[in-house]
Amino acid sequence: SDEEAEMAGLRSSARHHGLSRPPPGAAPVESSTATRSVAKTDDGAASSDDDLAEDSAEDLGAMRTFLPQSFGRQEAPPGPSLEALHLSTRRKERREEIADRVSDKKTGVQFGPRTTDAVMAAGARQRAVRGASTMQHKAGGKLQEEVGLVEDSRRPGPVGQDSDIDEEGDAAALDDDDGIPVSHEVSIAAHEKAVTALSLDPRGSRMVTGSMDGCMKFYDFAGMNEEKQAFRWLEPVDGHMVQAVSFSTTGGLLLAVCSDSHARVYDRDGSSKPVQSTVKGDMYVRDMTHTKGHTQMLTSGVWHPLHQEQWVTSSLDGTLRLWDLNATPVGMDQVLPSVHVLKTLDKRNVCIGGGSGRTGGLHPTCCVLSPTDGKKIVGGCSDGSLQLFFEKARYQKPDKILRTAHAAPVSDATFIREGNQTNLLASRSLDNTMKVWDLRMFSDQRGPVKCFDGLPHEHEKIGLCASPDGKHLVTAIAPKRGAMGDASILIYDAKNFSLKRNIRLEKKAAVRFLWPQELNQLVVSTSSGDVVMLYNPSISVKGALHFVGKRTKSKPLSMVEDTGMGPIFNMTDRDDIKKFFDTGSGNMQRIRRIEARQAQKTIKPYQPPTHEAGSATARGAENLAFAAAVHKSGAQQLGLASASQKEPDSQKALLSYASKADGDQSLFGRAYQTTQPEKLLDWSVDKSEGDKRMEEAMKGDFCRKCGQKVCRCVDYSTWSRGREAVNKKPRIA
């Protein structure tokens, strides 16, 4: 029927369903004449919404030819690939090595970009698989699956078998064969002076640095971008350098050791006030066991690897101390006392600190705990000795002492892991050596397992570190001041002690090192204040990968500072037009100074201008004068001299009646005429009876110092001459 046909046309029309745009990528559907036709109305006029939609689409297409290509919402450009993203951070030496290999390649068939992309994808897959199997970290399986999925989705066509690009891809993956993540480098400008302290939380998400300038800076890798800025910095003690920083096992607390006698504990967010601090001991106590804290400057500190409430510090007073957050606070400031005292002994087996000008004493310069069980504590001393303490209920003297370990102070020491065992100890000293010791044969007679000579470095905080799997040792060398040569990082094999890598750092010498297992990246602090992060995109995770290539978000127009924007002028205003032409000189600072000088408040208050008599402004001034007169008359009615005059001083007003009271005794004495006719307290006499007696006693000839007539306080010969001259009677003729 006609009604059914009309309803069918209405349901198929755009008025009922609305104009719908086909999904992107879908082929346009050609509608036939039968489908486009709709039911005719009673008046014979045909209505087709599909035809209207097609006409509007044609009009919109015609309009787009006149609009710019950037009109409307545009799709985001595709991001750079993994290889292109980290190409800028690849080390210079590695780039030169790859360029030399490409230049030395045999002449023959040249392959296009399709083949090169295939080789890069295959090399990336191989490096990811090797790195995941080598490091065996928790995210290894996920990383391998993700990288495999990404590379498989972008995998180009097959490569010809006659090409030698496969060898080139294997050569590019030489950095990954031994699991050393040093192919790429990124530098963070952290401090102005040498970075002497470095620590990462257990998850590898935050890093804290300490420097000789006394500042600590907190970095969050996930929140960083290309600017590489710290989200917080603080200065624990004014004028004291930061000796060491260390995160707790949970990462919630941070130990900060500065060059004073207190150790401080902060939270992971870097609060301005420490959570807790340690007490300072009594410096006049000779036996360090009988005092509750360090008496001299701290040299190092490290958190316990297993207990989240304990840490160890070393000091110039010759002791290592074990602290506990659960200990009972002491003193008015409620600071923590030490729970154990570990004494380092000199050659006479006496604990004498090396500070305060004591000659012959020694002090621990560094301290380290075994990372697997925390049952071994080693202190490197200023005389070059290594002293080992085993865990016990009460610490006294060291269990083992290595007197001839080094010929100069020990700057740092670290344990080398062998599975769950920590029987190897590596030490670094200022005598230009690094030695590896076996704690099972820890004696002067046995000697070191390996001694690395010829490692010059002058910084007192030069350190070393071991890889998480215990296969590599890292230290640095630096030439003396004024000497030729570049500083470099040396990576040795911990098994056969061969040199694996020599990474040049030019003039900035490396100081402290970290190789966290969660990141598989080598973090190095330098003497120039920078922190260098060495990594490999295929085997490293998190850390530098979070902020490399991450651009800074542009600020909205409302948040842009006024100093970064040019002035805005109203070209219809005469004053703004003059300012516009004044900016032609280009010296905006001068213009800003002039505007600030004109807008500043002066000392002289504002004075109303004088007006002609009879004008409107003059009448307004008269009204103001009348109001002032009324205000003055009201002040007179209240008994005030003037509304603007200052009130008289009450003290001066009372003192004005003093002369009247002295002259008229009945002013205040009239009330006591009947009850107290005679005054008990009479202050009318200037001198008291005692003063009069003292004056009588002071008369006569006697010494005013000792009270004797004959004494040695004065020269009586001169005194007698003066008296004779005074008392000499004139001679009568």
C-alpha positions in Angstrom: 0.0 0.0 0.0 1.0 3.7 -0.2 1.4 3.9 3.6 3.7 1.0 3.8 5.8 2.3 0.9 6.0 5.7 2.6 7.2 4.2 5.9 9.8 2.1 4.1 11.1 5.3 2.4 11.2 7.1 5.7 13.2 4.4 7.4 15.7 4.3 4.6 16.1 8.0 4.5 18.8 10.1 6.3 16.1 12.0 8.2 15.5 8.8 10.2 19.0 7.4 10.5 21.1 10.5 10.0 23.9 11.0 7.5 26.6 8.5 8.2 30.1 8.7 6.9 31.6 5.4 5.5 34.5 4.0 7.6 38.0 4.9 6.5 39.4 2.6 4.0 36.0 1.2 2.9 35.2 1.1 -0.8 32.4 3.4 -1.9 29.2 1.5 -2.5 27.5 2.3 -5.8 23.8 2.5 -5.4 21.6 1.5 -8.3 18.6 3.5 -9.6 16.2 1.1 -7.9 17.7 1.6 -4.5 18.0 5.3 -4.8 14.4 5.7 -5.8 11.9 6.2 -3.0 8.1 6.1 -2.8 6.3 9.0 -4.4 4.0 11.2 -2.4 0.5 12.0 -3.2 1.3 15.2 -4.9 3.7 13.4 -7.3 7.0 15.0 -6.0 9.9 12.5 -5.4 12.1 13.0 -2.3 15.5 11.3 -2.3 17.8 11.9 0.7 20.6 9.8 -0.8 20.8 12.2 -3.8 21.1 15.1 -1.3 23.9 13.4 0.5 25.8 12.7 -2.7 25.3 16.3 -3.8 26.6 17.6 -0.4 29.6 15.3 -0.6 30.5 16.6 -4.1 30.2 20.2 -2.8 32.5 19.4 0.1 35.0 17.8 -2.2 35.0 20.9 -4.3 35.4 23.1 -1.3 38.5 21.1 -0.1 40.3 22.1 -3.3 40.2 25.7 -2.2 41.2 24.9 1.5 44.8 24.5 2.7 46.0 21.0 3.2 46.5 21.6 7.0 42.8 22.4 7.4 40.9 20.3 9.9 42.2 17.5 12.1 45.2 15.8 10.7 46.5 12.3 11.4 49.6 12.2 13.6 52.8 11.6 11.6 54.4 8.1 12.1 57.0 8.0 14.8 60.6 7.2 14.2 61.7 3.6 14.2 63.7 2.0 17.0 67.0 2.2 15.1 66.4 5.8 14.0 65.4 6.9 17.5 68.7 5.7 19.1 70.9 6.6 16.2 71.8 10.0 17.7 72.9 8.4 21.0 75.2 5.8 19.5 78.8 6.3 20.6 81.1 8.1 18.3 83.6 5.2 18.3 80.9 2.8 17.3 79.7 4.9 14.4 83.3 5.3 13.1 83.7 1.5 13.3 80.6 0.8 11.4 81.5 3.5 8.8 84.9 1.9 8.3 83.3 -1.5 7.8 81.0 -0.1 5.2 83.8 1.7 3.4 85.9 -1.5 3.4 83.1 -3.6 1.9 83.9 -5.5 -1.3 82.6 -3.9 -4.5 79.7 -5.7 -6.1 76.0 -5.6 -6.2 74.6 -2.7 -4.2 71.4 -3.4 -2.4 68.5 -1.0 -2.0 66.7 0.2 1.2 64.5 -2.8 1.2 67.4 -5.2 1.7 69.0 -2.9 4.3 65.7 -2.7 6.3 65.5 -6.5 6.2 69.0 -6.8 7.6 68.4 -4.3 10.4 65.2 -6.1 11.4 67.0 -9.5 11.4 69.9 -8.1 13.5 67.5 -6.5 16.0 65.7 -9.8 16.4 69.0 -11.6 17.0 70.2 -9.1 19.5 66.9 -9.1 21.4 67.0 -12.9 21.7 70.7 -13.0 22.7 70.2 -10.2 25.3 67.1 -11.8 26.8 68.8 -15.2 27.2 72.1 -13.7 28.6 70.8 -11.4 31.3 67.8 -13.6 32.4 66.0 -10.6 33.9 62.3 -10.8 34.8 61.1 -8.8 31.8 63.2 -10.9 29.4 60.5 -13.2 28.1 58.0 -10.3 27.6 60.7 -8.2 25.9 61.5 -11.0 23.5 57.8 -11.6 22.6 57.2 -7.8 22.2 60.2 -7.3 20.0 59.4 -10.4 18.0 55.8 -9.2 17.4 56.9 -5.7 16.4 59.7 -6.9 14.1 57.4 -9.6 12.5 54.8 -7.0 11.8 57.3 -4.8 10.1 59.3 -7.5 8.4 60.0 -6.8 4.7 60.4 -9.2 1.9 63.1 -12.0 1.8 66.7 -11.2 1.2 68.7 -12.7 -1.6 71.1 -15.4 -0.6 74.0 -14.1 -2.7 74.3 -11.0 -0.5 76.9 -10.5 2.2 74.7 -8.2 4.3 74.1 -11.0 6.9 77.7 -10.7 7.9 77.3 -6.9 8.2 74.3 -7.4 10.5 76.3 -9.8 12.6 79.2 -7.3 12.8 76.7 -4.7 14.0 75.7 -7.0 16.8 79.2 -7.5 18.3 78.4 -5.3 21.2 75.7 -7.8 22.3 77.7 -11.0 22.1 79.2 -10.5 25.6 76.2 -8.7 27.1 78.0 -5.4 27.6 75.4 -2.5 27.0 77.8 0.2 25.8 76.7 0.8 22.2 74.8 4.0 23.0 75.5 6.9 25.3 73.4 9.7 26.7 74.7 12.4 29.1 72.8 14.2 31.9 74.1 17.5 33.1 73.5 17.0 36.8 75.9 19.2 38.8 78.5 21.9 38.5 81.2 19.9 40.3 82.2 16.3 40.4 79.5 13.8 41.2 80.7 11.8 44.1 77.6 9.8 45.1 75.2 7.8 42.9 72.3 5.4 43.7 69.3 3.8 42.0 66.3 2.4 43.7 65.7 -1.4 43.4 63.2 -1.0 40.6 65.5 1.2 38.6 62.9 3.9 38.2 64.6 6.7 40.2 68.2 7.9 40.4 69.8 10.2 43.1 73.1 12.0 42.6 75.3 13.8 45.1 78.1 16.2 44.3 80.9 18.1 45.8 78.8 21.2 45.5 76.7 19.9 48.4 73.5 19.3 46.4 71.4 16.1 45.9 69.2 15.7 42.8 66.3 13.3 42.2 65.6 12.0 38.8 62.5 10.0 37.6 63.3 8.2 34.3 59.6 7.7 33.4 58.9 11.4 33.8 62.0 12.7 32.0 62.2 14.0 28.5 65.0 15.3 26.2 65.7 18.2 28.7 66.7 15.6 31.3 65.8 17.7 34.3 65.6 16.6 37.9 62.2 16.8 39.5 63.7 17.8 42.9 67.0 18.9 44.4 68.0 19.8 47.9 71.1 20.7 50.0 71.2 18.5 53.2 73.9 20.5 54.9 75.1 23.9 53.9 78.8 23.9 52.9 79.3 20.1 53.1 79.8 17.8 50.1 77.8 14.6 49.7 79.9 11.6 50.4 77.5 8.8 49.6 73.8 8.1 48.9 72.0 4.7 49.1 68.5 3.5 48.6 66.9 1.0 51.0 65.9 -2.5 49.9 62.3 -1.4 49.3 63.2 1.9 47.7 61.1 4.0 50.1 64.0 5.6 52.0 67.3 7.1 51.0 70.4 7.4 53.1 72.4 10.6 52.6 76.0 10.8 54.0 77.6 14.3 54.0 81.0 15.5 55.2 79.7 16.1 58.7 79.1 13.8 61.7 75.4 13.1 61.0 73.8 10.6 58.6 70.3 11.5 57.4 67.4 9.5 56.1 65.0 11.0 53.5 62.0 9.6 51.7 62.1 8.7 48.0 60.4 12.0 47.0 63.2 14.1 48.5 61.4 15.9 51.4 63.2 19.1 52.6 63.4 17.8 56.1 64.9 14.3 56.8 62.8 11.6 58.2 65.5 10.7 60.8 69.1 11.5 61.5 71.9 10.1 63.6 73.3 11.4 66.8 76.8 13.0 67.2 79.0 11.3 69.7 81.0 12.8 72.5 84.4 13.8 71.1 86.0 13.8 74.6 85.5 10.1 75.0 88.5 8.1 74.1 86.9 4.7 73.7 84.5 4.9 70.8 82.4 2.1 72.3 81.2 4.3 75.0 79.7 7.0 72.8 76.5 6.7 70.8 77.6 8.2 67.5 80.4 9.3 65.2 82.5 12.1 66.6 84.1 13.2 63.3 83.3 13.6 59.6 81.6 10.7 57.8 83.3 9.2 54.8 80.8 6.6 53.4 77.6 4.8 54.0 75.5 2.0 52.5 72.1 0.5 53.2 71.9 -3.1 54.3 71.0 -5.4 51.3 68.4 -7.4 53.3 67.2 -5.4 56.3 65.2 -2.4 55.3 65.8 -0.6 58.7 69.6 -1.0 58.9 72.6 0.7 57.4 76.3 1.1 57.9 78.5 4.2 58.0 82.2 4.9 58.3 83.9 7.9 59.8 87.2 9.6 60.5 87.0 8.6 64.1 88.2 5.1 63.1 84.9 3.2 63.4 82.2 1.7 61.3 78.7 1.9 62.9 75.6 -0.1 62.4 72.3 1.8 62.7 68.7 0.8 63.1 65.6 2.8 62.5 63.8 0.9 65.2 66.3 2.0 67.9 65.1 4.2 70.7 65.8 7.9 69.9 68.0 9.9 72.3 68.4 13.6 73.2 66.1 16.5 72.9 66.1 16.2 69.1 65.2 12.5 69.3 67.9 11.3 67.0 69.1 7.7 66.5 72.0 6.1 68.4 74.2 3.4 66.9 73.5 -0.3 67.7 76.9 -1.7 67.0 80.4 -0.2 66.8 83.1 -1.8 64.5 86.6 -0.6 65.2 89.3 -0.5 62.6 92.8 -1.2 64.1 96.2 0.2 63.2 99.4 -1.7 63.3 99.5 -1.6 67.1 95.9 -3.1 67.2 94.6 0.2 68.5 91.6 2.1 67.2 92.8 5.7 66.7 91.0 7.9 64.2 92.8 9.6 61.5 91.1 13.0 62.0 91.8 16.0 64.3 95.5 16.0 63.5 96.2 12.6 65.0 99.4 11.2 63.5 99.8 7.5 62.9 96.0 6.8 63.1 93.9 5.3 60.4 90.2 5.6 59.5 87.9 3.7 57.1 87.4 5.5 53.8 84.7 3.2 52.4 82.4 0.4 53.6 80.6 -2.3 51.7 78.3 -5.3 52.6 78.0 -8.6 50.8 74.9 -8.2 48.5 73.5 -11.8 48.8 73.5 -12.3 52.6 74.8 -9.1 54.2 76.9 -11.2 56.6 80.3 -9.7 55.5 81.3 -6.1 56.1 84.5 -4.8 54.6 86.1 -1.5 55.4 88.8 0.0 53.2 91.2 2.1 55.3 93.4 5.1 54.8 96.6 3.1 55.3 95.7 0.8 52.4 94.5 -2.1 54.5 91.3 -4.1 54.1 89.5 -5.2 57.3 86.8 -7.8 57.2 84.0 -8.2 59.8 81.7 -11.2 59.9 78.1 -10.9 61.2 77.9 -11.6 65.0 75.9 -10.7 68.0 78.5 -8.3 69.2 81.2 -6.7 67.1 84.6 -5.8 68.5 87.7 -6.2 66.4 87.9 -7.2 62.7 88.0 -10.9 62.0 90.6 -10.6 59.2 93.0 -7.8 58.4 94.9 -7.4 55.2 97.7 -4.9 56.0 99.6 -4.8 52.7 96.5 -4.8 50.4 97.5 -1.4 48.9 100.2 1.2 49.3 97.7 4.1 49.3 94.2 4.8 50.7 91.5 2.5 49.5 88.9 4.5 47.6 86.2 1.8 47.0 85.5 -1.9 47.2 82.8 -4.2 45.8 81.8 -7.9 46.0 81.7 -10.1 42.8 78.8 -12.4 42.6 79.1 -16.0 41.7 75.5 -17.2 41.9 74.5 -16.9 45.5 78.1 -16.8 46.7 80.2 -13.7 47.3 83.7 -15.0 47.9 85.5 -12.5 45.6 86.2 -9.0 46.6 87.6 -6.2 44.3 89.3 -3.1 45.7 90.4 0.1 44.1 93.1 2.4 45.5 94.9 5.6 44.9 98.1 3.7 44.2 96.9 3.2 40.6 95.9 -0.4 41.1 92.8 -2.6 41.3 93.0 -6.0 43.0 90.8 -9.0 43.2 90.8 -11.0 46.5 89.5 -14.4 47.5 87.9 -14.1 51.0 88.6 -17.8 51.6 92.3 -17.0 51.3 92.3 -13.5 52.7 95.8 -13.0 54.0 99.0 -11.1 53.2 100.8 -14.4 52.5 98.4 -15.6 49.9 98.1 -12.2 48.1 95.5 -11.1 45.5 94.0 -13.3 42.8 94.7 -10.6 40.2 96.4 -7.2 40.3 95.7 -4.6 37.6 98.5 -2.1 37.5 98.9 1.1 35.6 95.4 2.6 36.4 96.2 6.2 37.2 93.5 8.4 38.7 93.8 11.3 41.1 90.2 11.6 42.4 89.8 10.5 46.0 86.4 9.0 45.3 87.3 6.8 42.3 85.2 3.7 42.4 84.5 0.4 40.6 81.6 -1.9 40.2 80.8 -5.4 39.0 78.1 -6.5 36.6 75.0 -8.1 38.0 76.0 -11.6 36.8 79.5 -11.2 38.1 81.2 -11.6 34.7 82.7 -8.1 34.3 84.5 -5.5 36.4 84.4 -1.8 35.6 86.8 1.0 36.6 88.3 4.1 35.1 91.6 5.8 34.4 92.3 9.5 34.1 95.6 11.3 33.2 97.1 13.8 35.6 96.4 17.5 35.3 98.2 19.0 32.4 99.2 15.6 31.0 98.3 14.4 27.5 95.7 11.7 27.0 92.0 11.1 27.5 90.1 9.6 30.4 88.4 6.3 29.7 86.3 3.5 31.2 87.8 0.1 31.4 85.7 -3.1 31.4 87.5 -6.3 32.3 86.4 -9.9 32.2 86.0 -11.2 35.8 86.9 -14.8 34.8 90.1 -14.5 32.7 90.8 -10.8 33.6 91.2 -9.7 30.0 90.3 -6.2 28.8 86.9 -6.3 27.0 86.1 -2.6 26.4 88.0 0.7 26.5 85.5 3.5 26.3 87.0 7.0 25.9 85.4 9.9 27.7 87.8 12.6 26.5 88.5 15.1 29.3 85.8 14.2 31.8 87.1 11.5 34.2 84.7 8.8 35.5 84.3 8.7 39.3 81.5 6.4 40.4 79.8 3.4 38.7 76.5 1.5 38.8 75.4 -1.5 36.8 71.8 -2.3 38.0 70.3 -5.6 37.1 66.8 -4.1 36.5 68.1 -1.8 33.7 71.2 -3.6 32.3 72.8 -0.2 31.8 76.1 1.3 33.0 75.6 4.5 34.9 78.8 6.6 35.3 79.3 9.8 37.2 82.1 12.1 36.0 84.3 14.8 37.5 82.7 17.5 35.3 79.3 17.1 37.0 77.7 15.0 34.2 76.1 11.5 34.6 76.7 9.3 31.5 74.4 6.4 30.9 75.7 3.7 28.6 73.1 1.3 27.2 72.0 -0.9 24.3 68.5 -0.6 23.0 68.2 -4.3 22.2 69.2 -5.7 25.6 68.6 -2.7 28.0 65.2 -1.9 29.5 63.7 1.2 31.1 66.2 3.8 32.4 67.5 5.9 29.4 65.0 4.2 27.1 62.3 6.2 28.8 63.5 9.7 27.9 65.7 9.3 24.8 63.8 10.8 21.9 60.9 11.9 24.1 60.2 15.4 23.1 59.2 18.2 25.5 55.5 19.0 25.6 54.8 22.4 24.2 53.2 24.8 26.7 49.8 26.2 25.9 49.6 29.9 25.0 48.1 30.7 28.4 51.1 29.3 30.2 53.8 30.9 28.1 55.7 33.5 30.1 55.4 37.2 29.2 59.2 37.4 28.8 59.0 35.0 25.9 56.3 36.9 24.1 56.6 40.1 22.3 54.6 43.2 23.4 51.1 43.7 22.0 50.2 47.1 20.7 46.9 48.7 19.9 47.5 50.6 16.7 44.4 52.8 17.2 45.9 54.2 20.4 48.4 57.1 20.1 50.5 55.9 23.1 50.7 52.4 21.8 51.7 53.6 18.3 54.5 55.6 19.9 55.6 52.5 21.8 55.5 50.4 18.6 57.9 52.7 16.9 60.1 52.9 20.0 60.7 49.1 19.7 62.4 49.6 16.4 65.7 50.0 18.3 65.4 46.4 19.4 66.5 47.1 23.0 63.5 45.8 24.8 65.3 45.6 28.1 65.8 49.4 28.0 62.1 49.9 27.3 61.1 47.6 30.1 63.4 49.5 32.6 61.8 52.8 31.5 58.3 51.4 32.0 59.2 50.0 35.4 60.7 53.3 36.5 57.6 55.2 35.4 55.2 52.7 37.2 57.1 52.5 40.4 55.8 54.1 43.6 57.6 57.2 44.9 58.3 58.2 48.5 56.5 61.6 48.0 52.7 61.1 48.3 50.3 62.1 45.6 49.3 65.8 45.7 46.1 67.0 44.1 46.7 69.5 41.3 45.7 73.1 41.6 42.6 74.2 39.6 41.2 77.5 38.5 38.5 79.2 40.5 35.0 78.5 39.4 35.7 75.3 37.5 34.1 71.9 38.3 37.4 70.5 39.7 37.8 73.6 41.9 34.4 73.0 43.3 35.3 69.4 44.1 38.4 70.7 45.9 36.3 73.0 47.9 34.1 70.1 49.0 37.2 68.2 50.1 38.3 71.2 52.1 34.9 71.5 53.8 35.0 67.8 54.7 38.4 68.3 56.3 37.1 71.3 58.3 34.2 69.2 59.6 36.6 66.4 60.6 38.8 68.9 62.5 35.8 70.4 64.4 34.7 66.9 65.4 38.2 66.2 66.7 38.0 69.4 68.8 34.7 68.3 70.3 36.3 65.0 71.3 39.0 66.9 73.2 41.7 66.2 70.6 44.0 68.9 69.4 43.6 67.9 65.8 42.6 64.9 63.8 45.9 64.7 62.0 48.0 65.6 65.1 49.7 62.8 66.9 48.6 61.9 70.4 50.8 63.2 73.2 53.2 60.8 74.9 51.6 59.5 78.1 55.0 59.2 79.9 55.9 62.8 79.2 52.5 63.9 80.4 52.9 62.1 83.7 56.5 63.4 84.2 55.2 66.9 83.8 53.4 66.5 87.2 56.7 65.4 88.9 57.7 69.0 89.8 54.2 69.7 91.2 54.3 66.6 93.4 57.7 67.6 94.8 56.6 71.1 95.6 53.3 70.2 97.1 53.7 67.4 99.6 50.0 67.3 100.3 49.2 66.1 96.8 49.7 62.4 97.7 50.3 62.6 101.5 46.9 64.0 102.4 45.4 60.5 102.3 47.8 59.3 105.0 47.6 62.2 107.5 45.4 60.3 110.0 46.5 56.7 109.5 50.2 57.3 109.0 51.3 60.8 110.1 55.0 59.7 110.3 56.5 58.3 107.1 58.0 54.8 107.4 59.8 54.9 104.1 61.4 58.3 103.8 63.2 58.6 100.5 63.8 62.3 100.9 67.4 61.7 102.1 69.8 61.3 99.2 72.4 59.2 101.0 71.6 56.3 103.2 73.2 55.5 106.5 75.3 52.7 104.9 76.7 55.0 102.3 77.6 57.6 104.9 79.5 54.9 106.9 81.4 53.8 103.8 82.5 57.3 103.1 83.8 57.7 106.6 85.7 54.4 106.3 87.2 55.3 103.0 88.8 58.4 104.4 92.5 58.3 105.1 95.8 57.1 103.4 95.6 53.5 102.3 95.8 51.5 99.1 92.4 51.5 97.4 93.2 48.0 95.8 94.3 45.9 98.8 93.2 48.1 101.7 96.6 48.3 103.3 98.6 51.3 104.2 101.9 49.9 103.0 101.7 47.7 99.9 103.4 47.3 96.6 100.5 48.2 94.4 101.8 51.8 93.9 105.2 53.5 93.8 105.2 55.2 97.2 108.3 57.2 96.4 106.4 59.2 93.8 103.3 59.2 95.9 105.2 60.5 99.0 106.8 63.3 96.9 103.4 64.5 95.8 102.2 64.4 99.4 105.3 66.3 100.7 104.7 68.9 98.1 101.1 69.3 99.1 101.7 69.3 102.9 105.0 71.2 102.9 104.7 74.3 105.0 106.2 77.5 103.9 109.5 78.4 105.7 109.3 81.4 108.0 112.1 83.9 107.5 
